[in-house]
Amino acid sequence: MWIARPIYELLPYIYMLAGLALLGAAWLLPAGRLPSVFMVAGTLGVTAGLVLWLRRRDYRTRQAQYDARSLDD
């Protein structure tokens, strides 16, 4: 499955924004079971977005450090 590059690049930010929205909803809703579900889902969304963002940043940094030529050259 292929995702268009602009959408692919926005995914970490979308995950983090959705997670923050869920955390905000959990904060505003009255106490009960639903806010705790929103809190867990929001925390997972923010964490997933941060992990994706950090992994991509690390990959791009490492790729820039290595020679792009193949071993056969």
CHARMM-style PDB file with segment names, atoms N, HN, CA, C and O in Angstrom:
ATOM      1  N   MET     1       0.837  -1.177   0.000  1.00  0.00      PROA
ATOM      2  CA  MET     1       0.000   0.000   0.000  1.00  0.00      PROA
ATOM      3  C   MET     1       0.883   1.243   0.000  1.00  0.00      PROA
ATOM      4  O   MET     1       1.812   1.352   0.801  1.00  0.00      PROA
ATOM      5  N   TRP     2       0.594   2.169  -0.892  1.00  0.00      PROA
ATOM      6  HN  TRP     2      -0.160   2.081  -1.543  1.00  0.00      PROA
ATOM      7  CA  TRP     2       1.356   3.399  -0.996  1.00  0.00      PROA
ATOM      8  C   TRP     2       0.508   4.578  -0.544  1.00  0.00      PROA
ATOM      9  O   TRP     2      -0.679   4.669  -0.855  1.00  0.00      PROA
ATOM     10  N   ILE     3       1.137   5.467   0.186  1.00  0.00      PROA
ATOM     11  HN  ILE     3       2.102   5.393   0.439  1.00  0.00      PROA
ATOM     12  CA  ILE     3       0.478   6.683   0.664  1.00  0.00      PROA
ATOM     13  C   ILE     3       1.163   7.858  -0.021  1.00  0.00      PROA
ATOM     14  O   ILE     3       2.387   7.870  -0.158  1.00  0.00      PROA
ATOM     15  N   ALA     4       0.391   8.834  -0.446  1.00  0.00      PROA
ATOM     16  HN  ALA     4      -0.602   8.824  -0.334  1.00  0.00      PROA
ATOM     17  CA  ALA     4       0.969  10.023  -1.065  1.00  0.00      PROA
ATOM     18  C   ALA     4       1.952  10.688  -0.103  1.00  0.00      PROA
ATOM     19  O   ALA     4       1.716  10.736   1.104  1.00  0.00      PROA
ATOM     20  N   ARG     5       3.042  11.195  -0.644  1.00  0.00      PROA
ATOM     21  HN  ARG     5       3.233  11.156  -1.625  1.00  0.00      PROA
ATOM     22  CA  ARG     5       4.110  11.757   0.183  1.00  0.00      PROA
ATOM     23  C   ARG     5       3.641  12.861   1.147  1.00  0.00      PROA
ATOM     24  O   ARG     5       4.043  12.849   2.310  1.00  0.00      PROA
ATOM     25  N   PRO     6       2.796  13.824   0.697  1.00  0.00      PROA
ATOM     26  CA  PRO     6       2.357  14.851   1.650  1.00  0.00      PROA
ATOM     27  C   PRO     6       1.596  14.265   2.840  1.00  0.00      PROA
ATOM     28  O   PRO     6       1.760  14.722   3.971  1.00  0.00      PROA
ATOM     29  N   ILE     7       0.774  13.266   2.587  1.00  0.00      PROA
ATOM     30  HN  ILE     7       0.641  12.895   1.668  1.00  0.00      PROA
ATOM     31  CA  ILE     7       0.035  12.627   3.687  1.00  0.00      PROA
ATOM     32  C   ILE     7       0.994  11.852   4.570  1.00  0.00      PROA
ATOM     33  O   ILE     7       0.878  11.887   5.795  1.00  0.00      PROA
ATOM     34  N   TYR     8       1.952  11.144   3.952  1.00  0.00      PROA
ATOM     35  HN  TYR     8       2.046  11.116   2.957  1.00  0.00      PROA
ATOM     36  CA  TYR     8       2.945  10.381   4.707  1.00  0.00      PROA
ATOM     37  C   TYR     8       3.751  11.291   5.635  1.00  0.00      PROA
ATOM     38  O   TYR     8       4.018  10.935   6.783  1.00  0.00      PROA
ATOM     39  N   GLU     9       4.131  12.450   5.139  1.00  0.00      PROA
ATOM     40  HN  GLU     9       3.913  12.739   4.206  1.00  0.00      PROA
ATOM     41  CA  GLU     9       4.920  13.370   5.954  1.00  0.00      PROA
ATOM     42  C   GLU     9       4.099  13.983   7.086  1.00  0.00      PROA
ATOM     43  O   GLU     9       4.658  14.360   8.115  1.00  0.00      PROA
ATOM     44  N   LEU    10       2.788  14.087   6.913  1.00  0.00      PROA
ATOM     45  HN  LEU    10       2.333  13.781   6.076  1.00  0.00      PROA
ATOM     46  CA  LEU    10       1.926  14.689   7.939  1.00  0.00      PROA
ATOM     47  C   LEU    10       1.461  13.683   8.998  1.00  0.00      PROA
ATOM     48  O   LEU    10       0.966  14.096  10.047  1.00  0.00      PROA
ATOM     49  N   LEU    11       1.605  12.401   8.760  1.00  0.00      PROA
ATOM     50  HN  LEU    11       2.007  12.065   7.908  1.00  0.00      PROA
ATOM     51  CA  LEU    11       1.069  11.401   9.687  1.00  0.00      PROA
ATOM     52  C   LEU    11       1.502  11.577  11.143  1.00  0.00      PROA
ATOM     53  O   LEU    11       0.643  11.509  12.023  1.00  0.00      PROA
ATOM     54  N   PRO    12       2.780  11.798  11.447  1.00  0.00      PROA
ATOM     55  CA  PRO    12       3.134  11.982  12.863  1.00  0.00      PROA
ATOM     56  C   PRO    12       2.401  13.154  13.510  1.00  0.00      PROA
ATOM     57  O   PRO    12       1.975  13.072  14.662  1.00  0.00      PROA
ATOM     58  N   TYR    13       2.261  14.240  12.761  1.00  0.00      PROA
ATOM     59  HN  TYR    13       2.607  14.306  11.825  1.00  0.00      PROA
ATOM     60  CA  TYR    13       1.582  15.417  13.298  1.00  0.00      PROA
ATOM     61  C   TYR    13       0.083  15.167  13.459  1.00  0.00      PROA
ATOM     62  O   TYR    13      -0.534  15.646  14.410  1.00  0.00      PROA
ATOM     63  N   ILE    14      -0.494  14.416  12.525  1.00  0.00      PROA
ATOM     64  HN  ILE    14       0.008  14.027  11.752  1.00  0.00      PROA
ATOM     65  CA  ILE    14      -1.912  14.062  12.636  1.00  0.00      PROA
ATOM     66  C   ILE    14      -2.142  13.197  13.867  1.00  0.00      PROA
ATOM     67  O   ILE    14      -3.095  13.414  14.615  1.00  0.00      PROA
ATOM     68  N   TYR    15      -1.268  12.215  14.079  1.00  0.00      PROA
ATOM     69  HN  TYR    15      -0.493  12.038  13.471  1.00  0.00      PROA
ATOM     70  CA  TYR    15      -1.385  11.356  15.262  1.00  0.00      PROA
ATOM     71  C   TYR    15      -1.279  12.176  16.554  1.00  0.00      PROA
ATOM     72  O   TYR    15      -2.052  11.983  17.492  1.00  0.00      PROA
ATOM     73  N   MET    16      -0.305  13.095  16.580  1.00  0.00      PROA
ATOM     74  HN  MET    16       0.322  13.252  15.818  1.00  0.00      PROA
ATOM     75  CA  MET    16      -0.129  13.899  17.791  1.00  0.00      PROA
ATOM     76  C   MET    16      -1.316  14.835  18.021  1.00  0.00      PROA
ATOM     77  O   MET    16      -1.760  14.999  19.158  1.00  0.00      PROA
ATOM     78  N   LEU    17      -1.833  15.448  16.955  1.00  0.00      PROA
ATOM     79  HN  LEU    17      -1.472  15.315  16.032  1.00  0.00      PROA
ATOM     80  CA  LEU    17      -2.989  16.337  17.106  1.00  0.00      PROA
ATOM     81  C   LEU    17      -4.233  15.564  17.544  1.00  0.00      PROA
ATOM     82  O   LEU    17      -4.991  16.031  18.394  1.00  0.00      PROA
ATOM     83  N   ALA    18      -4.436  14.396  16.970  1.00  0.00      PROA
ATOM     84  HN  ALA    18      -3.820  14.016  16.280  1.00  0.00      PROA
ATOM     85  CA  ALA    18      -5.586  13.575  17.379  1.00  0.00      PROA
ATOM     86  C   ALA    18      -5.435  13.148  18.840  1.00  0.00      PROA
ATOM     87  O   ALA    18      -6.409  13.139  19.593  1.00  0.00      PROA
ATOM     88  N   GLY    19      -4.219  12.798  19.233  1.00  0.00      PROA
ATOM     89  HN  GLY    19      -3.427  12.806  18.621  1.00  0.00      PROA
ATOM     90  CA  GLY    19      -3.983  12.427  20.626  1.00  0.00      PROA
ATOM     91  C   GLY    19      -4.229  13.590  21.577  1.00  0.00      PROA
ATOM     92  O   GLY    19      -4.825  13.419  22.641  1.00  0.00      PROA
ATOM     93  N   LEU    20      -3.769  14.763  21.190  1.00  0.00      PROA
ATOM     94  HN  LEU    20      -3.285  14.902  20.326  1.00  0.00      PROA
ATOM     95  CA  LEU    20      -4.002  15.939  22.030  1.00  0.00      PROA
ATOM     96  C   LEU    20      -5.482  16.283  22.103  1.00  0.00      PROA
ATOM     97  O   LEU    20      -5.970  16.709  23.150  1.00  0.00      PROA
ATOM     98  N   ALA    21      -6.205  16.100  20.993  1.00  0.00      PROA
ATOM     99  HN  ALA    21      -5.809  15.753  20.143  1.00  0.00      PROA
ATOM    100  CA  ALA    21      -7.654  16.346  21.001  1.00  0.00      PROA
ATOM    101  C   ALA    21      -8.358  15.373  21.941  1.00  0.00      PROA
ATOM    102  O   ALA    21      -9.261  15.767  22.677  1.00  0.00      PROA
ATOM    103  N   LEU    22      -7.954  14.119  21.920  1.00  0.00      PROA
ATOM    104  HN  LEU    22      -7.220  13.799  21.321  1.00  0.00      PROA
ATOM    105  CA  LEU    22      -8.554  13.133  22.820  1.00  0.00      PROA
ATOM    106  C   LEU    22      -8.219  13.439  24.281  1.00  0.00      PROA
ATOM    107  O   LEU    22      -9.068  13.291  25.160  1.00  0.00      PROA
ATOM    108  N   LEU    23      -6.985  13.863  24.536  1.00  0.00      PROA
ATOM    109  HN  LEU    23      -6.295  13.983  23.823  1.00  0.00      PROA
ATOM    110  CA  LEU    23      -6.625  14.237  25.907  1.00  0.00      PROA
ATOM    111  C   LEU    23      -7.428  15.452  26.370  1.00  0.00      PROA
ATOM    112  O   LEU    23      -7.853  15.514  27.524  1.00  0.00      PROA
ATOM    113  N   GLY    24      -7.635  16.417  25.474  1.00  0.00      PROA
ATOM    114  HN  GLY    24      -7.290  16.367  24.536  1.00  0.00      PROA
ATOM    115  CA  GLY    24      -8.455  17.575  25.815  1.00  0.00      PROA
ATOM    116  C   GLY    24      -9.899  17.185  26.075  1.00  0.00      PROA
ATOM    117  O   GLY    24     -10.531  17.717  26.987  1.00  0.00      PROA
ATOM    118  N   ALA    25     -10.426  16.261  25.279  1.00  0.00      PROA
ATOM    119  HN  ALA    25      -9.912  15.829  24.538  1.00  0.00      PROA
ATOM    120  CA  ALA    25     -11.795  15.791  25.485  1.00  0.00      PROA
ATOM    121  C   ALA    25     -11.904  15.058  26.825  1.00  0.00      PROA
ATOM    122  O   ALA    25     -12.900  15.202  27.534  1.00  0.00      PROA
ATOM    123  N   ALA    26     -10.888  14.281  27.164  1.00  0.00      PROA
ATOM    124  HN  ALA    26     -10.079  14.165  26.587  1.00  0.00      PROA
ATOM    125  CA  ALA    26     -10.903  13.574  28.451  1.00  0.00      PROA
ATOM    126  C   ALA    26     -10.890  14.565  29.609  1.00  0.00      PROA
ATOM    127  O   ALA    26     -11.507  14.320  30.646  1.00  0.00      PROA
ATOM    128  N   TRP    27     -10.197  15.670  29.439  1.00  0.00      PROA
ATOM    129  HN  TRP    27      -9.695  15.869  28.597  1.00  0.00      PROA
ATOM    130  CA  TRP    27     -10.117  16.690  30.485  1.00  0.00      PROA
ATOM    131  C   TRP    27     -11.470  17.384  30.687  1.00  0.00      PROA
ATOM    132  O   TRP    27     -11.852  17.708  31.811  1.00  0.00      PROA
ATOM    133  N   LEU    28     -12.187  17.605  29.579  1.00  0.00      PROA
ATOM    134  HN  LEU    28     -11.877  17.342  28.666  1.00  0.00      PROA
ATOM    135  CA  LEU    28     -13.430  18.369  29.636  1.00  0.00      PROA
ATOM    136  C   LEU    28     -14.661  17.533  29.996  1.00  0.00      PROA
ATOM    137  O   LEU    28     -15.638  18.076  30.512  1.00  0.00      PROA
ATOM    138  N   LEU    29     -14.630  16.242  29.736  1.00  0.00      PROA
ATOM    139  HN  LEU    29     -13.836  15.801  29.316  1.00  0.00      PROA
ATOM    140  CA  LEU    29     -15.791  15.396  30.024  1.00  0.00      PROA
ATOM    141  C   LEU    29     -15.911  15.127  31.520  1.00  0.00      PROA
ATOM    142  O   LEU    29     -14.902  15.093  32.225  1.00  0.00      PROA
ATOM    143  N   PRO    30     -17.127  14.936  32.008  1.00  0.00      PROA
ATOM    144  CA  PRO    30     -17.289  14.599  33.424  1.00  0.00      PROA
ATOM    145  C   PRO    30     -16.698  13.217  33.724  1.00  0.00      PROA
ATOM    146  O   PRO    30     -16.531  12.387  32.830  1.00  0.00      PROA
ATOM    147  N   ALA    31     -16.392  12.996  34.985  1.00  0.00      PROA
ATOM    148  HN  ALA    31     -16.528  13.670  35.711  1.00  0.00      PROA
ATOM    149  CA  ALA    31     -15.747  11.748  35.400  1.00  0.00      PROA
ATOM    150  C   ALA    31     -16.602  10.547  35.012  1.00  0.00      PROA
ATOM    151  O   ALA    31     -17.832  10.604  35.033  1.00  0.00      PROA
ATOM    152  N   GLY    32     -15.936   9.485  34.664  1.00  0.00      PROA
ATOM    153  HN  GLY    32     -14.938   9.440  34.647  1.00  0.00      PROA
ATOM    154  CA  GLY    32     -16.618   8.253  34.267  1.00  0.00      PROA
ATOM    155  C   GLY    32     -15.661   7.373  33.489  1.00  0.00      PROA
ATOM    156  O   GLY    32     -14.445   7.563  33.541  1.00  0.00      PROA
ATOM    157  N   ARG    33     -16.206   6.418  32.773  1.00  0.00      PROA
ATOM    158  HN  ARG    33     -17.194   6.263  32.730  1.00  0.00      PROA
ATOM    159  CA  ARG    33     -15.376   5.485  32.030  1.00  0.00      PROA
ATOM    160  C   ARG    33     -14.867   6.093  30.726  1.00  0.00      PROA
ATOM    161  O   ARG    33     -13.722   5.849  30.347  1.00  0.00      PROA
ATOM    162  N   LEU    34     -15.681   6.870  30.039  1.00  0.00      PROA
ATOM    163  HN  LEU    34     -16.611   7.068  30.348  1.00  0.00      PROA
ATOM    164  CA  LEU    34     -15.313   7.419  28.730  1.00  0.00      PROA
ATOM    165  C   LEU    34     -14.072   8.320  28.782  1.00  0.00      PROA
ATOM    166  O   LEU    34     -13.215   8.186  27.908  1.00  0.00      PROA
ATOM    167  N   PRO    35     -13.930   9.216  29.741  1.00  0.00      PROA
ATOM    168  CA  PRO    35     -12.710  10.035  29.778  1.00  0.00      PROA
ATOM    169  C   PRO    35     -11.438   9.203  29.953  1.00  0.00      PROA
ATOM    170  O   PRO    35     -10.392   9.556  29.407  1.00  0.00      PROA
ATOM    171  N   SER    36     -11.514   8.112  30.701  1.00  0.00      PROA
ATOM    172  HN  SER    36     -12.363   7.825  31.144  1.00  0.00      PROA
ATOM    173  CA  SER    36     -10.308   7.308  30.863  1.00  0.00      PROA
ATOM    174  C   SER    36      -9.940   6.600  29.557  1.00  0.00      PROA
ATOM    175  O   SER    36      -8.759   6.410  29.267  1.00  0.00      PROA
ATOM    176  N   VAL    37     -10.943   6.210  28.771  1.00  0.00      PROA
ATOM    177  HN  VAL    37     -11.902   6.365  29.007  1.00  0.00      PROA
ATOM    178  CA  VAL    37     -10.669   5.615  27.459  1.00  0.00      PROA
ATOM    179  C   VAL    37     -10.046   6.667  26.547  1.00  0.00      PROA
ATOM    180  O   VAL    37      -9.083   6.378  25.837  1.00  0.00      PROA
ATOM    181  N   PHE    38     -10.584   7.879  26.558  1.00  0.00      PROA
ATOM    182  HN  PHE    38     -11.367   8.114  27.134  1.00  0.00      PROA
ATOM    183  CA  PHE    38     -10.020   8.961  25.765  1.00  0.00      PROA
ATOM    184  C   PHE    38      -8.589   9.272  26.204  1.00  0.00      PROA
ATOM    185  O   PHE    38      -7.734   9.566  25.369  1.00  0.00      PROA
ATOM    186  N   MET    39      -8.331   9.210  27.492  1.00  0.00      PROA
ATOM    187  HN  MET    39      -9.026   8.971  28.171  1.00  0.00      PROA
ATOM    188  CA  MET    39      -6.996   9.511  27.998  1.00  0.00      PROA
ATOM    189  C   MET    39      -5.979   8.470  27.516  1.00  0.00      PROA
ATOM    190  O   MET    39      -4.870   8.820  27.113  1.00  0.00      PROA
ATOM    191  N   VAL    40      -6.356   7.215  27.560  1.00  0.00      PROA
ATOM    192  HN  VAL    40      -7.257   6.931  27.887  1.00  0.00      PROA
ATOM    193  CA  VAL    40      -5.453   6.153  27.100  1.00  0.00      PROA
ATOM    194  C   VAL    40      -5.228   6.286  25.590  1.00  0.00      PROA
ATOM    195  O   VAL    40      -4.090   6.221  25.125  1.00  0.00      PROA
ATOM    196  N   ALA    41      -6.307   6.471  24.829  1.00  0.00      PROA
ATOM    197  HN  ALA    41      -7.232   6.524  25.207  1.00  0.00      PROA
ATOM    198  CA  ALA    41      -6.182   6.616  23.378  1.00  0.00      PROA
ATOM    199  C   ALA    41      -5.379   7.872  23.017  1.00  0.00      PROA
ATOM    200  O   ALA    41      -4.576   7.843  22.084  1.00  0.00      PROA
ATOM    201  N   GLY    42      -5.583   8.949  23.733  1.00  0.00      PROA
ATOM    202  HN  GLY    42      -6.235   8.973  24.491  1.00  0.00      PROA
ATOM    203  CA  GLY    42      -4.829  10.179  23.481  1.00  0.00      PROA
ATOM    204  C   GLY    42      -3.355  10.022  23.780  1.00  0.00      PROA
ATOM    205  O   GLY    42      -2.508  10.500  23.025  1.00  0.00      PROA
ATOM    206  N   THR    43      -3.048   9.359  24.868  1.00  0.00      PROA
ATOM    207  HN  THR    43      -3.736   8.971  25.481  1.00  0.00      PROA
ATOM    208  CA  THR    43      -1.647   9.116  25.216  1.00  0.00      PROA
ATOM    209  C   THR    43      -0.981   8.241  24.165  1.00  0.00      PROA
ATOM    210  O   THR    43       0.165   8.485  23.787  1.00  0.00      PROA
ATOM    211  N   LEU    44      -1.693   7.225  23.693  1.00  0.00      PROA
ATOM    212  HN  LEU    44      -2.623   7.027  24.001  1.00  0.00      PROA
ATOM    213  CA  LEU    44      -1.143   6.364  22.644  1.00  0.00      PROA
ATOM    214  C   LEU    44      -0.945   7.133  21.344  1.00  0.00      PROA
ATOM    215  O   LEU    44       0.048   6.925  20.647  1.00  0.00      PROA
ATOM    216  N   GLY    45      -1.874   8.013  21.012  1.00  0.00      PROA
ATOM    217  HN  GLY    45      -2.681   8.182  21.578  1.00  0.00      PROA
ATOM    218  CA  GLY    45      -1.740   8.815  19.795  1.00  0.00      PROA
ATOM    219  C   GLY    45      -0.553   9.754  19.840  1.00  0.00      PROA
ATOM    220  O   GLY    45       0.202   9.855  18.873  1.00  0.00      PROA
ATOM    221  N   VAL    46      -0.386  10.442  20.956  1.00  0.00      PROA
ATOM    222  HN  VAL    46      -0.999  10.360  21.742  1.00  0.00      PROA
ATOM    223  CA  VAL    46       0.757  11.354  21.103  1.00  0.00      PROA
ATOM    224  C   VAL    46       2.063  10.566  21.075  1.00  0.00      PROA
ATOM    225  O   VAL    46       3.027  10.982  20.433  1.00  0.00      PROA
ATOM    226  N   THR    47       2.097   9.443  21.760  1.00  0.00      PROA
ATOM    227  HN  THR    47       1.314   9.105  22.282  1.00  0.00      PROA
ATOM    228  CA  THR    47       3.305   8.614  21.792  1.00  0.00      PROA
ATOM    229  C   THR    47       3.634   8.077  20.399  1.00  0.00      PROA
ATOM    230  O   THR    47       4.793   8.103  19.986  1.00  0.00      PROA
ATOM    231  N   ALA    48       2.632   7.593  19.679  1.00  0.00      PROA
ATOM    232  HN  ALA    48       1.690   7.571  20.015  1.00  0.00      PROA
ATOM    233  CA  ALA    48       2.865   7.072  18.326  1.00  0.00      PROA
ATOM    234  C   ALA    48       3.384   8.169  17.401  1.00  0.00      PROA
ATOM    235  O   ALA    48       4.294   7.929  16.608  1.00  0.00      PROA
ATOM    236  N   GLY    49       2.823   9.357  17.494  1.00  0.00      PROA
ATOM    237  HN  GLY    49       2.084   9.552  18.139  1.00  0.00      PROA
ATOM    238  CA  GLY    49       3.297  10.464  16.674  1.00  0.00      PROA
ATOM    239  C   GLY    49       4.736  10.843  16.985  1.00  0.00      PROA
ATOM    240  O   GLY    49       5.527  11.090  16.074  1.00  0.00      PROA
ATOM    241  N   LEU    50       5.074  10.890  18.257  1.00  0.00      PROA
ATOM    242  HN  LEU    50       4.432  10.689  18.997  1.00  0.00      PROA
ATOM    243  CA  LEU    50       6.450  11.219  18.642  1.00  0.00      PROA
ATOM    244  C   LEU    50       7.436  10.140  18.198  1.00  0.00      PROA
ATOM    245  O   LEU    50       8.535  10.451  17.740  1.00  0.00      PROA
ATOM    246  N   VAL    51       7.047   8.888  18.333  1.00  0.00      PROA
ATOM    247  HN  VAL    51       6.154   8.635  18.706  1.00  0.00      PROA
ATOM    248  CA  VAL    51       7.928   7.793  17.918  1.00  0.00      PROA
ATOM    249  C   VAL    51       8.166   7.859  16.411  1.00  0.00      PROA
ATOM    250  O   VAL    51       9.306   7.739  15.963  1.00  0.00      PROA
ATOM    251  N   LEU    52       7.111   8.047  15.630  1.00  0.00      PROA
ATOM    252  HN  LEU    52       6.185   8.144  15.994  1.00  0.00      PROA
ATOM    253  CA  LEU    52       7.282   8.158  14.179  1.00  0.00      PROA
ATOM    254  C   LEU    52       8.170   9.340  13.805  1.00  0.00      PROA
ATOM    255  O   LEU    52       9.057   9.214  12.960  1.00  0.00      PROA
ATOM    256  N   TRP    53       7.935  10.463  14.423  1.00  0.00      PROA
ATOM    257  HN  TRP    53       7.215  10.565  15.109  1.00  0.00      PROA
ATOM    258  CA  TRP    53       8.715  11.660  14.116  1.00  0.00      PROA
ATOM    259  C   TRP    53      10.194  11.454  14.453  1.00  0.00      PROA
ATOM    260  O   TRP    53      11.066  11.818  13.664  1.00  0.00      PROA
ATOM    261  N   LEU    54      10.475  10.874  15.618  1.00  0.00      PROA
ATOM    262  HN  LEU    54       9.766  10.579  16.259  1.00  0.00      PROA
ATOM    263  CA  LEU    54      11.862  10.644  16.022  1.00  0.00      PROA
ATOM    264  C   LEU    54      12.544   9.589  15.170  1.00  0.00      PROA
ATOM    265  O   LEU    54      13.721   9.728  14.836  1.00  0.00      PROA
ATOM    266  N   ARG    55      11.818   8.532  14.814  1.00  0.00      PROA
ATOM    267  HN  ARG    55      10.862   8.419  15.085  1.00  0.00      PROA
ATOM    268  CA  ARG    55      12.398   7.484  13.962  1.00  0.00      PROA
ATOM    269  C   ARG    55      12.739   8.034  12.587  1.00  0.00      PROA
ATOM    270  O   ARG    55      13.804   7.724  12.052  1.00  0.00      PROA
ATOM    271  N   ARG    56      11.868   8.839  12.002  1.00  0.00      PROA
ATOM    272  HN  ARG    56      11.003   9.091  12.436  1.00  0.00      PROA
ATOM    273  CA  ARG    56      12.144   9.429  10.693  1.00  0.00      PROA
ATOM    274  C   ARG    56      13.324  10.380  10.757  1.00  0.00      PROA
ATOM    275  O   ARG    56      14.179  10.377   9.872  1.00  0.00      PROA
ATOM    276  N   ARG    57      13.374  11.189  11.794  1.00  0.00      PROA
ATOM    277  HN  ARG    57      12.679  11.192  12.514  1.00  0.00      PROA
ATOM    278  CA  ARG    57      14.484  12.128  11.944  1.00  0.00      PROA
ATOM    279  C   ARG    57      15.809  11.380  12.064  1.00  0.00      PROA
ATOM    280  O   ARG    57      16.801  11.764  11.445  1.00  0.00      PROA
ATOM    281  N   ASP    58      15.821  10.306  12.866  1.00  0.00      PROA
ATOM    282  HN  ASP    58      15.014   9.994  13.368  1.00  0.00      PROA
ATOM    283  CA  ASP    58      17.030   9.514  13.035  1.00  0.00      PROA
ATOM    284  C   ASP    58      17.427   8.839  11.724  1.00  0.00      PROA
ATOM    285  O   ASP    58      18.608   8.821  11.379  1.00  0.00      PROA
ATOM    286  N   TYR    59      16.468   8.286  10.992  1.00  0.00      PROA
ATOM    287  HN  TYR    59      15.508   8.301  11.273  1.00  0.00      PROA
ATOM    288  CA  TYR    59      16.752   7.633   9.716  1.00  0.00      PROA
ATOM    289  C   TYR    59      17.355   8.615   8.724  1.00  0.00      PROA
ATOM    290  O   TYR    59      18.337   8.298   8.052  1.00  0.00      PROA
ATOM    291  N   ARG    60      16.774   9.804   8.627  1.00  0.00      PROA
ATOM    292  HN  ARG    60      15.976  10.061   9.172  1.00  0.00      PROA
ATOM    293  CA  ARG    60      17.275  10.792   7.675  1.00  0.00      PROA
ATOM    294  C   ARG    60      18.665  11.289   8.058  1.00  0.00      PROA
ATOM    295  O   ARG    60      19.493  11.557   7.187  1.00  0.00      PROA
ATOM    296  N   THR    61      18.918  11.411   9.349  1.00  0.00      PROA
ATOM    297  HN  THR    61      18.245  11.194  10.056  1.00  0.00      PROA
ATOM    298  CA  THR    61      20.251  11.825   9.797  1.00  0.00      PROA
ATOM    299  C   THR    61      21.284  10.759   9.458  1.00  0.00      PROA
ATOM    300  O   THR    61      22.376  11.075   8.986  1.00  0.00      PROA
ATOM    301  N   ARG    62      20.944   9.513   9.696  1.00  0.00      PROA
ATOM    302  HN  ARG    62      20.057   9.257  10.080  1.00  0.00      PROA
ATOM    303  CA  ARG    62      21.879   8.422   9.409  1.00  0.00      PROA
ATOM    304  C   ARG    62      22.107   8.253   7.907  1.00  0.00      PROA
ATOM    305  O   ARG    62      23.230   7.973   7.489  1.00  0.00      PROA
ATOM    306  N   GLN    63      21.075   8.416   7.096  1.00  0.00      PROA
ATOM    307  HN  GLN    63      20.162   8.643   7.435  1.00  0.00      PROA
ATOM    308  CA  GLN    63      21.227   8.286   5.651  1.00  0.00      PROA
ATOM    309  C   GLN    63      22.161   9.351   5.105  1.00  0.00      PROA
ATOM    310  O   GLN    63      22.908   9.092   4.162  1.00  0.00      PROA
ATOM    311  N   ALA    64      22.133  10.532   5.677  1.00  0.00      PROA
ATOM    312  HN  ALA    64      21.526  10.743   6.444  1.00  0.00      PROA
ATOM    313  CA  ALA    64      22.989  11.618   5.209  1.00  0.00      PROA
ATOM    314  C   ALA    64      24.459  11.359   5.557  1.00  0.00      PROA
ATOM    315  O   ALA    64      25.349  11.916   4.915  1.00  0.00      PROA
ATOM    316  N   GLN    65      24.718  10.531   6.554  1.00  0.00      PROA
ATOM    317  HN  GLN    65      23.994  10.078   7.076  1.00  0.00      PROA
ATOM    318  CA  GLN    65      26.086  10.265   6.987  1.00  0.00      PROA
ATOM    319  C   GLN    65      26.782   9.201   6.137  1.00  0.00      PROA
ATOM    320  O   GLN    65      28.011   9.141   6.113  1.00  0.00      PROA
ATOM    321  N   TYR    66      26.016   8.365   5.445  1.00  0.00      PROA
ATOM    322  HN  TYR    66      25.018   8.414   5.465  1.00  0.00      PROA
ATOM    323  CA  TYR    66      26.594   7.263   4.694  1.00  0.00      PROA
ATOM    324  C   TYR    66      26.731   7.614   3.222  1.00  0.00      PROA
ATOM    325  O   TYR    66      26.008   8.458   2.692  1.00  0.00      PROA
ATOM    326  N   ASP    67      27.673   6.948   2.581  1.00  0.00      PROA
ATOM    327  HN  ASP    67      28.260   6.263   3.011  1.00  0.00      PROA
ATOM    328  CA  ASP    67      27.896   7.128   1.160  1.00  0.00      PROA
ATOM    329  C   ASP    67      26.777   6.437   0.378  1.00  0.00      PROA
ATOM    330  O   ASP    67      26.424   5.298   0.686  1.00  0.00      PROA
ATOM    331  N   ALA    68      26.227   7.100  -0.610  1.00  0.00      PROA
ATOM    332  HN  ALA    68      26.514   8.025  -0.860  1.00  0.00      PROA
ATOM    333  CA  ALA    68      25.095   6.556  -1.354  1.00  0.00      PROA
ATOM    334  C   ALA    68      25.507   5.581  -2.438  1.00  0.00      PROA
ATOM    335  O   ALA    68      24.646   4.936  -3.036  1.00  0.00      PROA
ATOM    336  N   ARG    69      26.808   5.451  -2.712  1.00  0.00      PROA
ATOM    337  HN  ARG    69      27.507   5.975  -2.226  1.00  0.00      PROA
ATOM    338  CA  ARG    69      27.259   4.547  -3.768  1.00  0.00      PROA
ATOM    339  C   ARG    69      27.068   3.101  -3.335  1.00  0.00      PROA
ATOM    340  O   ARG    69      27.122   2.781  -2.147  1.00  0.00      PROA
ATOM    341  N   SER    70      26.847   2.243  -4.307  1.00  0.00      PROA
ATOM    342  HN  SER    70      26.804   2.504  -5.272  1.00  0.00      PROA
ATOM    343  CA  SER    70      26.688   0.824  -3.997  1.00  0.00      PROA
ATOM    344  C   SER    70      28.054   0.195  -3.772  1.00  0.00      PROA
ATOM    345  O   SER    70      29.078   0.806  -4.079  1.00  0.00      PROA
ATOM    346  N   LEU    71      28.077  -1.006  -3.244  1.00  0.00      PROA
ATOM    347  HN  LEU    71      27.246  -1.502  -2.995  1.00  0.00      PROA
ATOM    348  CA  LEU    71      29.338  -1.708  -2.987  1.00  0.00      PROA
ATOM    349  C   LEU    71      30.012  -2.177  -4.266  1.00  0.00      PROA
ATOM    350  O   LEU    71      31.222  -2.404  -4.284  1.00  0.00      PROA
ATOM    351  N   ASP    72      29.234  -2.324  -5.342  1.00  0.00      PROA
ATOM    352  HN  ASP    72      28.251  -2.139  -5.327  1.00  0.00      PROA
ATOM    353  CA  ASP    72      29.777  -2.802  -6.603  1.00  0.00      PROA
ATOM    354  C   ASP    72      30.528  -1.733  -7.365  1.00  0.00      PROA
ATOM    355  O   ASP    72      31.278  -2.062  -8.284  1.00  0.00      PROA
ATOM    356  N   ASP    73      30.358  -0.467  -7.023  1.00  0.00      PROA
ATOM    357  HN  ASP    73      29.749  -0.200  -6.276  1.00  0.00      PROA
ATOM    358  CA  ASP    73      31.023   0.627  -7.754  1.00  0.00      PROA
ATOM    359  C   ASP    73      32.492   0.678  -7.478  1.00  0.00      PROA
ATOM    360  OT1 ASP    73      33.191   1.538  -8.014  1.00  0.00      PROA
TER     361      ASP     73
END
